[in-house]
C-alpha cells in the first residue's frame, strides 16, 4: 500500500500516474472511498479520470493540449481590419463613437475601455 501522500491542490498528474491510481483503487481491498481518502485524491477527480479511462482507455488519461496563445476576448482579424478601415475613414470619431458606429453598421459589439 502507498504511504499517505499529501497532494497539493491543483497538482497535475501524468498519464501513467493516473493509470497507476486507477489500478490501485480497482485492486484495493479498502474500497473506493477509503483508498481515495488514503491517497488524498478527491472522488470527483478520480471519477473524471475513470470515466475517461473507461471510454478511451489509457490514451484518455493523457493531458489535453493547452492553447496558450488564445484569448477569450480577442477580436478576429477580419473584424479588426474592418475597425481599422472605419477608423481611418472617419478619423474624427472618438473610440467610443467608433465602437457605436461598428455596432450600428455591422452589428459587432466592440468594448472600448477608456480610463
C-alpha positions in Angstrom: 0.0 0.0 0.0 1.2 3.5 -0.7 2.1 5.6 2.2 -0.2 8.5 2.8 0.8 11.2 0.3 -0.3 14.8 0.6 -1.0 16.2 -2.8 -1.0 19.9 -3.4 -4.2 21.5 -4.6 -4.3 21.5 -8.5 -1.3 19.3 -8.9 -1.1 17.7 -12.4 -0.7 14.0 -12.6 0.9 12.3 -15.6 -0.9 9.8 -17.7 0.9 7.0 -16.1 0.3 8.3 -12.5 -3.4 8.4 -13.2 -3.4 4.9 -14.6 -1.5 3.6 -11.5 -4.0 5.3 -9.2 -6.9 3.7 -11.1 -5.3 0.3 -10.9 -4.6 0.8 -7.2 -8.2 1.8 -6.4 -9.5 -1.2 -8.5 -7.2 -3.7 -6.7 -7.7 -2.2 -3.2 -9.5 -4.2 -0.6 -10.3 -1.0 1.3 -13.0 0.3 -1.1 -13.0 3.3 -3.3 -13.8 6.0 -0.7 -11.2 4.8 1.8 -8.5 4.3 -0.8 -9.0 7.7 -2.2 -9.0 9.2 1.3 -5.7 7.5 2.0 -4.3 8.9 -1.2 -5.9 12.3 -0.6 -7.5 12.4 -4.0 -11.0 13.9 -4.4 -13.6 11.4 -5.6 -14.7 13.7 -8.4 -11.2 13.9 -9.8 -10.8 10.1 -9.6 -14.2 9.5 -11.3 -13.3 12.1 -14.0 -10.2 10.0 -14.8 -12.0 6.7 -14.5 -14.7 7.9 -17.0 -12.0 9.0 -19.5 -10.2 5.7 -18.9 -13.4 3.6 -19.4 -14.3 5.5 -22.6 -10.9 5.9 -24.3 -8.6 3.5 -22.5 -5.1 4.6 -21.4 -4.9 7.3 -24.1 -7.9 9.0 -22.5 -5.7 9.8 -19.4 -3.3 11.9 -21.5 -3.4 15.6 -20.7 -5.1 17.8 -23.2 -3.0 20.2 -25.2 -3.4 23.7 -23.9 -3.7 26.6 -26.2 -1.5 29.2 -24.6 -1.9 31.9 -27.3 -5.7 32.1 -27.4 -7.6 34.9 -25.6 -11.3 34.8 -24.9 -11.7 38.4 -25.8 -9.5 38.5 -28.9 -11.1 40.4 -31.9 -11.0 38.2 -35.0 -8.6 39.5 -37.7 -11.4 40.2 -40.2 -13.3 42.4 -37.7 -10.1 44.1 -36.6 -9.4 45.0 -40.2 -12.9 46.4 -40.5 -12.4 48.5 -37.4 -9.1 49.9 -38.7 -10.6 50.7 -42.1 -13.5 52.5 -40.5 -11.2 54.4 -38.1 -9.1 55.6 -41.0 -12.2 56.7 -43.0 -13.7 58.7 -40.1 -10.7 59.7 -38.0 -12.6 62.5 -36.3 -14.6 59.9 -34.3 -13.6 59.1 -30.7 -13.0 55.4 -29.8 -16.4 55.3 -28.2 -18.1 56.8 -31.2 -16.2 54.4 -33.4 -17.4 51.4 -31.4 -21.0 52.7 -31.6 -20.7 53.1 -35.4 -19.4 49.5 -35.7 -22.5 48.3 -33.7 -24.9 50.4 -35.9 -23.4 49.5 -39.2 -22.1 45.9 -38.8 -23.8 44.6 -35.7 -20.5 44.0 -34.0 -20.2 44.9 -30.4 -16.7 46.1 -29.5 -16.0 47.1 -26.0 -13.7 50.1 -25.6 -12.2 50.6 -22.2 -11.1 54.2 -21.8 -9.8 55.0 -18.3 
